Amino acid sequence: EVQLVESGGGLVQPGGSLRLSCAASGFTFSSYWMSWVRQAPGKGLEWVANIKQDGSEKYYVDSVKGRFTISRDNAKNSLYLQMNSLRAEDTAVYYCARVTELSFDIWGQGTMVTVSS
Amino acid sequence: QSALTQPASVSGSPGQSITISCTGTSSDVGSYNLVSWYQQHPGKAPKLMIYEGSKRPSGVSNRFSGSKSGNTASLTISGLQAEDEADYYCCSYAGSSTFYVFGTGTKVTVL
């Protein structure tokens, strides 16, 4: 079964850091671009970051540039999102998603990140 | 990059057809035939329903169809069913700097 499972969310104070993980199974992880997409409570979806199959290209939405870092370990079939200097507006459910034909065809169940003092 | 514009809500009776619009600009929807649509039930992850404007992934009902005209993409649900009640989001590729922009979302209600 093709599956993505996120972990690492939680409560963190403003200015703090958190590292999200996404474990992939059921497909050849190293063959796909991967993304992080987030959804603030009661709000819409927002693309956060993309990473190429070999990790050589990474792209970010402007609001997280310089604070978030996307990475992957193809040997471990895992995707990561290192989040630093967190702000209240980063509070959201974070989904990892597989990219196929420039669309997000497989999604994880999401992990909640709450930034609050 | 601003979010694509969708109506906040659309409703219809079982068996009817409804259409959700998704309006962007010449920098996103108008420049690429790369609009995708996602269905999201409350508390669940989004599900891909349409990609590349009008293609359906395996397993998605043929009651769902997509189209585009100029800067506006559309999702049509025909033969509306109770299980179609959900939030729907469009998304467009917007080039190698912006990458992706999502729509504001539309709540579909089956009356």
Interface residues (C-beta under 8 A of the other chain):
Chain A: S35 V37 G44 L45 E46 W47 N50 Y59 V61 D62 Y95 T100 E101 L102 S103 F104 D105 W107 G108 Q109 G110
Chain B: Q1 A3 L34 S36 Y38 A45 P46 K47 L48 Y51 E52 K55 P57 Y89 C91 Y93 S96 S97 F99 Y100 V101 F102 G103 T104 G105
